[in-house]
Amino acid sequence: MGKALSAVLLAPSACDKRDHPERPNVVMVVLDTVRRDRMSCYGYPRKTTPFLEDLSHRCAVYTNAYSTTCWTLPAHASFFTGLFAIAHGAHHEHLWLDSDIPTLAEILEDADYDTIGYSENPFVSPQTNLSRGFRQFTVRSSFEQPPTHTFLEQVLDAHQDRPFFCFMNLLSAHQPYQNAGPFLGRYLSDEAYATQYGYEFLEMLMKEELDKKWLRHLSEHYDATVRYADYCVEHMVRALEGKGQWGKTLFIVTSDHGENLGEHGLLEHQLCLYETLVRVPLLIHYPGEDGPQGEDPRLTQLTDLFPTVLRLAGVDLPARAHQAKCLLDAQAGLDEEGAFFENYRYPIFGDYATLPAAKLPPPEALNSPRMQRFDRRLKAVCHNGMKLIRGSDGRDELYDLSSDPQEIRNLAHEPSADKTRQALSERLEGLTARYRPESAPDRERREPLRQETIELLKSIGYV
């Protein structure tokens, strides 16, 4: 992971509200769809994140951070509630965060924070009820101007009298990988191929094998968009420094999920719980001079941001936020219980009214074995370097991540792994029971997607 960083500092005083008389600003930057292993600050050989490499020497760098799922809506709902999808209920089968669940923005607003949200992904918007608690929430296409990074500059100019919470979702690394700013030409091995990589997601699932040259250029486009995301983060940090706010700001850089770029014959981020999707970057600059810095190897999940932010803001946790741990607690981490992941049934196999006007494959293709293998729910657990993925169709996958980080060799049916499989199965069922609500809630009826939201979804390949 590049140069070694100093040991993580976890001073007990960092958890005491009295040591932070001036409540910090909170800036949360979600680099939508950015894979941890495609960032040079995490050891990727191509220089995709040179600024974050430099910033990592002033931050805590979490080397074993995980999402809770593989796509945008449930992951952001977990950021905002500290709950897993099984509890907050916002996922493929219910595209809405119910109003009875308190959000981070609502809690901070009640604590006299100014709350400002910015999203380039229409799944993070009023259309999914994720904007609750934000006094101002802006949704726009990532292809619009002015550049994304100027939004924080506007926030800093307008908010000087009280602390603020600014959430930003940046979509540059999302399919169709066209928002690379000035960096595209630096990453393409054949610039003539620049406009020849487009595809239809569902059509690609039907292919027996993906063309290697095409995948290489797809990957190069992706790397260029990650570099642009790094460029945007650099401008945000420079703006905070220029306004004298850097030392007063809790600055979080993470991702909601990763991306498949041909691994396992898959693209995008909808149908699996492999490491390419669920392992994410997490860098945090803590306010003050004595905050945690350096590499932190604890197993953590993005739900843990919820109590961490509230602790530093001097705000008590809501009663039902029991599924996450504050990262400032020296013993916090999921190492003992394991990381938990979920993915719900993809809409093409059920009520596709959730994504109207979608291009569906013909019925014979949809009912083919190649497509039907994806007609299932998934849940998974990662513990002590082993990972079990369980499908609702009864199919299991078991991987030893220490020796097989690319999850190529499925050990689920090898007799030598029977005990490990059984132990992980019991752990998975235990976590499922722990995180599931005691009684099934009555889900709110979601609002229909507006036409402008559908058009934005089309522009990024969802419809």
Secondary structure as a PSIPRED ss2 file (coil, helix, strand):
# PSIPRED VFORMAT (PSIPRED V4.0)

   1 M C   1.000  0.000  0.000
   2 G C   1.000  0.000  0.000
   3 K C   1.000  0.000  0.000
   4 A C   1.000  0.000  0.000
   5 L C   1.000  0.000  0.000
   6 S C   1.000  0.000  0.000
   7 A E   0.000  0.000  1.000
   8 V C   1.000  0.000  0.000
   9 L C   1.000  0.000  0.000
  10 L C   1.000  0.000  0.000
  11 A C   1.000  0.000  0.000
  12 P H   0.000  1.000  0.000
  13 S H   0.000  1.000  0.000
  14 A H   0.000  1.000  0.000
  15 C H   0.000  1.000  0.000
  16 D C   1.000  0.000  0.000
  17 K H   0.000  1.000  0.000
  18 R H   0.000  1.000  0.000
  19 D H   0.000  1.000  0.000
  20 H C   1.000  0.000  0.000
  21 P C   1.000  0.000  0.000
  22 E C   1.000  0.000  0.000
  23 R C   1.000  0.000  0.000
  24 P C   1.000  0.000  0.000
  25 N E   0.000  0.000  1.000
  26 V E   0.000  0.000  1.000
  27 V E   0.000  0.000  1.000
  28 M E   0.000  0.000  1.000
  29 V E   0.000  0.000  1.000
  30 V E   0.000  0.000  1.000
  31 L E   0.000  0.000  1.000
  32 D C   1.000  0.000  0.000
  33 T C   1.000  0.000  0.000
  34 V C   1.000  0.000  0.000
  35 R C   1.000  0.000  0.000
  36 R H   0.000  1.000  0.000
  37 D H   0.000  1.000  0.000
  38 R H   0.000  1.000  0.000
  39 M C   1.000  0.000  0.000
  40 S H   0.000  1.000  0.000
  41 C H   0.000  1.000  0.000
  42 Y H   0.000  1.000  0.000
  43 G C   1.000  0.000  0.000
  44 Y C   1.000  0.000  0.000
  45 P C   1.000  0.000  0.000
  46 R C   1.000  0.000  0.000
  47 K C   1.000  0.000  0.000
  48 T C   1.000  0.000  0.000
  49 T C   1.000  0.000  0.000
  50 P H   0.000  1.000  0.000
  51 F H   0.000  1.000  0.000
  52 L H   0.000  1.000  0.000
  53 E H   0.000  1.000  0.000
  54 D H   0.000  1.000  0.000
  55 L H   0.000  1.000  0.000
  56 S H   0.000  1.000  0.000
  57 H H   0.000  1.000  0.000
  58 R H   0.000  1.000  0.000
  59 C C   1.000  0.000  0.000
  60 A E   0.000  0.000  1.000
  61 V E   0.000  0.000  1.000
  62 Y E   0.000  0.000  1.000
  63 T E   0.000  0.000  1.000
  64 N E   0.000  0.000  1.000
  65 A E   0.000  0.000  1.000
  66 Y E   0.000  0.000  1.000
  67 S C   1.000  0.000  0.000
  68 T C   1.000  0.000  0.000
  69 T C   1.000  0.000  0.000
  70 C C   1.000  0.000  0.000
  71 W C   1.000  0.000  0.000
  72 T H   0.000  1.000  0.000
  73 L H   0.000  1.000  0.000
  74 P H   0.000  1.000  0.000
  75 A H   0.000  1.000  0.000
  76 H H   0.000  1.000  0.000
  77 A H   0.000  1.000  0.000
  78 S H   0.000  1.000  0.000
  79 F H   0.000  1.000  0.000
  80 F H   0.000  1.000  0.000
  81 T H   0.000  1.000  0.000
  82 G C   1.000  0.000  0.000
  83 L C   1.000  0.000  0.000
  84 F C   1.000  0.000  0.000
  85 A H   0.000  1.000  0.000
  86 I H   0.000  1.000  0.000
  87 A H   0.000  1.000  0.000
  88 H H   0.000  1.000  0.000
  89 G C   1.000  0.000  0.000
  90 A C   1.000  0.000  0.000
  91 H E   0.000  0.000  1.000
  92 H C   1.000  0.000  0.000
  93 E C   1.000  0.000  0.000
  94 H E   0.000  0.000  1.000
  95 L C   1.000  0.000  0.000
  96 W C   1.000  0.000  0.000
  97 L C   1.000  0.000  0.000
  98 D C   1.000  0.000  0.000
  99 S C   1.000  0.000  0.000
 100 D C   1.000  0.000  0.000
 101 I C   1.000  0.000  0.000
 102 P C   1.000  0.000  0.000
 103 T C   1.000  0.000  0.000
 104 L H   0.000  1.000  0.000
 105 A H   0.000  1.000  0.000
 106 E H   0.000  1.000  0.000
 107 I H   0.000  1.000  0.000
 108 L H   0.000  1.000  0.000
 109 E H   0.000  1.000  0.000
 110 D H   0.000  1.000  0.000
 111 A C   1.000  0.000  0.000
 112 D C   1.000  0.000  0.000
 113 Y C   1.000  0.000  0.000
 114 D E   0.000  0.000  1.000
 115 T E   0.000  0.000  1.000
 116 I E   0.000  0.000  1.000
 117 G E   0.000  0.000  1.000
 118 Y E   0.000  0.000  1.000
 119 S E   0.000  0.000  1.000
 120 E C   1.000  0.000  0.000
 121 N C   1.000  0.000  0.000
 122 P C   1.000  0.000  0.000
 123 F C   1.000  0.000  0.000
 124 V C   1.000  0.000  0.000
 125 S C   1.000  0.000  0.000
 126 P H   0.000  1.000  0.000
 127 Q H   0.000  1.000  0.000
 128 T H   0.000  1.000  0.000
 129 N C   1.000  0.000  0.000
 130 L C   1.000  0.000  0.000
 131 S C   1.000  0.000  0.000
 132 R C   1.000  0.000  0.000
 133 G C   1.000  0.000  0.000
 134 F C   1.000  0.000  0.000
 135 R C   1.000  0.000  0.000
 136 Q E   0.000  0.000  1.000
 137 F E   0.000  0.000  1.000
 138 T E   0.000  0.000  1.000
 139 V E   0.000  0.000  1.000
 140 R C   1.000  0.000  0.000
 141 S C   1.000  0.000  0.000
 142 S C   1.000  0.000  0.000
 143 F C   1.000  0.000  0.000
 144 E C   1.000  0.000  0.000
 145 Q C   1.000  0.000  0.000
 146 P C   1.000  0.000  0.000
 147 P C   1.000  0.000  0.000
 148 T C   1.000  0.000  0.000
 149 H C   1.000  0.000  0.000
 150 T H   0.000  1.000  0.000
 151 F H   0.000  1.000  0.000
 152 L H   0.000  1.000  0.000
 153 E H   0.000  1.000  0.000
 154 Q H   0.000  1.000  0.000
 155 V H   0.000  1.000  0.000
 156 L H   0.000  1.000  0.000
 157 D H   0.000  1.000  0.000
 158 A H   0.000  1.000  0.000
 159 H C   1.000  0.000  0.000
 160 Q C   1.000  0.000  0.000
 161 D C   1.000  0.000  0.000
 162 R C   1.000  0.000  0.000
 163 P C   1.000  0.000  0.000
 164 F E   0.000  0.000  1.000
 165 F E   0.000  0.000  1.000
 166 C E   0.000  0.000  1.000
 167 F E   0.000  0.000  1.000
 168 M E   0.000  0.000  1.000
 169 N E   0.000  0.000  1.000
 170 L E   0.000  0.000  1.000
 171 L C   1.000  0.000  0.000
 172 S C   1.000  0.000  0.000
 173 A C   1.000  0.000  0.000
 174 H C   1.000  0.000  0.000
 175 Q C   1.000  0.000  0.000
 176 P C   1.000  0.000  0.000
 177 Y C   1.000  0.000  0.000
 178 Q C   1.000  0.000  0.000
 179 N C   1.000  0.000  0.000
 180 A C   1.000  0.000  0.000
 181 G H   0.000  1.000  0.000
 182 P H   0.000  1.000  0.000
 183 F H   0.000  1.000  0.000
 184 L H   0.000  1.000  0.000
 185 G H   0.000  1.000  0.000
 186 R H   0.000  1.000  0.000
 187 Y H   0.000  1.000  0.000
 188 L C   1.000  0.000  0.000
 189 S C   1.000  0.000  0.000
 190 D C   1.000  0.000  0.000
 191 E H   0.000  1.000  0.000
 192 A H   0.000  1.000  0.000
 193 Y H   0.000  1.000  0.000
 194 A C   1.000  0.000  0.000
 195 T C   1.000  0.000  0.000
 196 Q C   1.000  0.000  0.000
 197 Y C   1.000  0.000  0.000
 198 G C   1.000  0.000  0.000
 199 Y C   1.000  0.000  0.000
 200 E C   1.000  0.000  0.000
 201 F H   0.000  1.000  0.000
 202 L H   0.000  1.000  0.000
 203 E H   0.000  1.000  0.000
 204 M H   0.000  1.000  0.000
 205 L H   0.000  1.000  0.000
 206 M C   1.000  0.000  0.000
 207 K C   1.000  0.000  0.000
 208 E C   1.000  0.000  0.000
 209 E C   1.000  0.000  0.000
 210 L C   1.000  0.000  0.000
 211 D C   1.000  0.000  0.000
 212 K H   0.000  1.000  0.000
 213 K H   0.000  1.000  0.000
 214 W H   0.000  1.000  0.000
 215 L H   0.000  1.000  0.000
 216 R H   0.000  1.000  0.000
 217 H H   0.000  1.000  0.000
 218 L H   0.000  1.000  0.000
 219 S H   0.000  1.000  0.000
 220 E H   0.000  1.000  0.000
 221 H H   0.000  1.000  0.000
 222 Y H   0.000  1.000  0.000
 223 D H   0.000  1.000  0.000
 224 A H   0.000  1.000  0.000
 225 T H   0.000  1.000  0.000
 226 V H   0.000  1.000  0.000
 227 R H   0.000  1.000  0.000
 228 Y H   0.000  1.000  0.000
 229 A H   0.000  1.000  0.000
 230 D H   0.000  1.000  0.000
 231 Y H   0.000  1.000  0.000
 232 C H   0.000  1.000  0.000
 233 V H   0.000  1.000  0.000
 234 E H   0.000  1.000  0.000
 235 H H   0.000  1.000  0.000
 236 M H   0.000  1.000  0.000
 237 V H   0.000  1.000  0.000
 238 R H   0.000  1.000  0.000
 239 A H   0.000  1.000  0.000
 240 L H   0.000  1.000  0.000
 241 E H   0.000  1.000  0.000
 242 G H   0.000  1.000  0.000
 243 K C   1.000  0.000  0.000
 244 G C   1.000  0.000  0.000
 245 Q C   1.000  0.000  0.000
 246 W H   0.000  1.000  0.000
 247 G H   0.000  1.000  0.000
 248 K H   0.000  1.000  0.000
 249 T E   0.000  0.000  1.000
 250 L E   0.000  0.000  1.000
 251 F E   0.000  0.000  1.000
 252 I E   0.000  0.000  1.000
 253 V E   0.000  0.000  1.000
 254 T E   0.000  0.000  1.000
 255 S C   1.000  0.000  0.000
 256 D C   1.000  0.000  0.000
 257 H C   1.000  0.000  0.000
 258 G C   1.000  0.000  0.000
 259 E C   1.000  0.000  0.000
 260 N E   0.000  0.000  1.000
 261 L E   0.000  0.000  1.000
 262 G C   1.000  0.000  0.000
 263 E H   0.000  1.000  0.000
 264 H H   0.000  1.000  0.000
 265 G H   0.000  1.000  0.000
 266 L C   1.000  0.000  0.000
 267 L E   0.000  0.000  1.000
 268 E E   0.000  0.000  1.000
 269 H C   1.000  0.000  0.000
 270 Q C   1.000  0.000  0.000
 271 L C   1.000  0.000  0.000
 272 C C   1.000  0.000  0.000
 273 L C   1.000  0.000  0.000
 274 Y C   1.000  0.000  0.000
 275 E H   0.000  1.000  0.000
 276 T H   0.000  1.000  0.000
 277 L H   0.000  1.000  0.000
 278 V H   0.000  1.000  0.000
 279 R E   0.000  0.000  1.000
 280 V C   1.000  0.000  0.000
 281 P C   1.000  0.000  0.000
 282 L E   0.000  0.000  1.000
 283 L E   0.000  0.000  1.000
 284 I E   0.000  0.000  1.000
 285 H E   0.000  0.000  1.000
 286 Y C   1.000  0.000  0.000
 287 P C   1.000  0.000  0.000
 288 G C   1.000  0.000  0.000
 289 E C   1.000  0.000  0.000
 290 D C   1.000  0.000  0.000
 291 G C   1.000  0.000  0.000
 292 P C   1.000  0.000  0.000
 293 Q C   1.000  0.000  0.000
 294 G E   0.000  0.000  1.000
 295 E E   0.000  0.000  1.000
 296 D E   0.000  0.000  1.000
 297 P E   0.000  0.000  1.000
 298 R E   0.000  0.000  1.000
 299 L E   0.000  0.000  1.000
 300 T E   0.000  0.000  1.000
 301 Q E   0.000  0.000  1.000
 302 L H   0.000  1.000  0.000
 303 T H   0.000  1.000  0.000
 304 D H   0.000  1.000  0.000
 305 L H   0.000  1.000  0.000
 306 F H   0.000  1.000  0.000
 307 P H   0.000  1.000  0.000
 308 T H   0.000  1.000  0.000
 309 V H   0.000  1.000  0.000
 310 L H   0.000  1.000  0.000
 311 R H   0.000  1.000  0.000
 312 L H   0.000  1.000  0.000
 313 A C   1.000  0.000  0.000
 314 G C   1.000  0.000  0.000
 315 V C   1.000  0.000  0.000
 316 D C   1.000  0.000  0.000
 317 L C   1.000  0.000  0.000
 318 P C   1.000  0.000  0.000
 319 A C   1.000  0.000  0.000
 320 R C   1.000  0.000  0.000
 321 A C   1.000  0.000  0.000
 322 H C   1.000  0.000  0.000
 323 Q C   1.000  0.000  0.000
 324 A C   1.000  0.000  0.000
 325 K C   1.000  0.000  0.000
 326 C C   1.000  0.000  0.000
 327 L C   1.000  0.000  0.000
 328 L C   1.000  0.000  0.000
 329 D C   1.000  0.000  0.000
 330 A C   1.000  0.000  0.000
 331 Q C   1.000  0.000  0.000
 332 A C   1.000  0.000  0.000
 333 G C   1.000  0.000  0.000
 334 L C   1.000  0.000  0.000
 335 D C   1.000  0.000  0.000
 336 E C   1.000  0.000  0.000
 337 E C   1.000  0.000  0.000
 338 G C   1.000  0.000  0.000
 339 A E   0.000  0.000  1.000
 340 F E   0.000  0.000  1.000
 341 F E   0.000  0.000  1.000
 342 E E   0.000  0.000  1.000
 343 N E   0.000  0.000  1.000
 344 Y C   1.000  0.000  0.000
 345 R C   1.000  0.000  0.000
 346 Y C   1.000  0.000  0.000
 347 P H   0.000  1.000  0.000
 348 I H   0.000  1.000  0.000
 349 F H   0.000  1.000  0.000
 350 G C   1.000  0.000  0.000
 351 D C   1.000  0.000  0.000
 352 Y H   0.000  1.000  0.000
 353 A H   0.000  1.000  0.000
 354 T H   0.000  1.000  0.000
 355 L C   1.000  0.000  0.000
 356 P C   1.000  0.000  0.000
 357 A C   1.000  0.000  0.000
 358 A C   1.000  0.000  0.000
 359 K C   1.000  0.000  0.000
 360 L C   1.000  0.000  0.000
 361 P C   1.000  0.000  0.000
 362 P C   1.000  0.000  0.000
 363 P H   0.000  1.000  0.000
 364 E H   0.000  1.000  0.000
 365 A H   0.000  1.000  0.000
 366 L H   0.000  1.000  0.000
 367 N C   1.000  0.000  0.000
 368 S C   1.000  0.000  0.000
 369 P H   0.000  1.000  0.000
 370 R H   0.000  1.000  0.000
 371 M H   0.000  1.000  0.000
 372 Q H   0.000  1.000  0.000
 373 R C   1.000  0.000  0.000
 374 F C   1.000  0.000  0.000
 375 D C   1.000  0.000  0.000
 376 R C   1.000  0.000  0.000
 377 R C   1.000  0.000  0.000
 378 L E   0.000  0.000  1.000
 379 K E   0.000  0.000  1.000
 380 A E   0.000  0.000  1.000
 381 V E   0.000  0.000  1.000
 382 C E   0.000  0.000  1.000
 383 H E   0.000  0.000  1.000
 384 N C   1.000  0.000  0.000
 385 G C   1.000  0.000  0.000
 386 M E   0.000  0.000  1.000
 387 K E   0.000  0.000  1.000
 388 L E   0.000  0.000  1.000
 389 I E   0.000  0.000  1.000
 390 R E   0.000  0.000  1.000
 391 G E   0.000  0.000  1.000
 392 S C   1.000  0.000  0.000
 393 D C   1.000  0.000  0.000
 394 G C   1.000  0.000  0.000
 395 R C   1.000  0.000  0.000
 396 D E   0.000  0.000  1.000
 397 E E   0.000  0.000  1.000
 398 L E   0.000  0.000  1.000
 399 Y E   0.000  0.000  1.000
 400 D E   0.000  0.000  1.000
 401 L C   1.000  0.000  0.000
 402 S C   1.000  0.000  0.000
 403 S C   1.000  0.000  0.000
 404 D C   1.000  0.000  0.000
 405 P C   1.000  0.000  0.000
 406 Q C   1.000  0.000  0.000
 407 E C   1.000  0.000  0.000
 408 I C   1.000  0.000  0.000
 409 R C   1.000  0.000  0.000
 410 N C   1.000  0.000  0.000
 411 L C   1.000  0.000  0.000
 412 A C   1.000  0.000  0.000
 413 H C   1.000  0.000  0.000
 414 E C   1.000  0.000  0.000
 415 P H   0.000  1.000  0.000
 416 S H   0.000  1.000  0.000
 417 A H   0.000  1.000  0.000
 418 D H   0.000  1.000  0.000
 419 K H   0.000  1.000  0.000
 420 T H   0.000  1.000  0.000
 421 R H   0.000  1.000  0.000
 422 Q H   0.000  1.000  0.000
 423 A H   0.000  1.000  0.000
 424 L H   0.000  1.000  0.000
 425 S H   0.000  1.000  0.000
 426 E H   0.000  1.000  0.000
 427 R H   0.000  1.000  0.000
 428 L H   0.000  1.000  0.000
 429 E H   0.000  1.000  0.000
 430 G H   0.000  1.000  0.000
 431 L H   0.000  1.000  0.000
 432 T H   0.000  1.000  0.000
 433 A H   0.000  1.000  0.000
 434 R H   0.000  1.000  0.000
 435 Y H   0.000  1.000  0.000
 436 R C   1.000  0.000  0.000
 437 P C   1.000  0.000  0.000
 438 E C   1.000  0.000  0.000
 439 S C   1.000  0.000  0.000
 440 A C   1.000  0.000  0.000
 441 P C   1.000  0.000  0.000
 442 D C   1.000  0.000  0.000
 443 R C   1.000  0.000  0.000
 444 E C   1.000  0.000  0.000
 445 R C   1.000  0.000  0.000
 446 R C   1.000  0.000  0.000
 447 E C   1.000  0.000  0.000
 448 P C   1.000  0.000  0.000
 449 L C   1.000  0.000  0.000
 450 R C   1.000  0.000  0.000
 451 Q H   0.000  1.000  0.000
 452 E H   0.000  1.000  0.000
 453 T H   0.000  1.000  0.000
 454 I H   0.000  1.000  0.000
 455 E H   0.000  1.000  0.000
 456 L H   0.000  1.000  0.000
 457 L H   0.000  1.000  0.000
 458 K H   0.000  1.000  0.000
 459 S H   0.000  1.000  0.000
 460 I C   1.000  0.000  0.000
 461 G C   1.000  0.000  0.000
 462 Y C   1.000  0.000  0.000
 463 V C   1.000  0.000  0.000
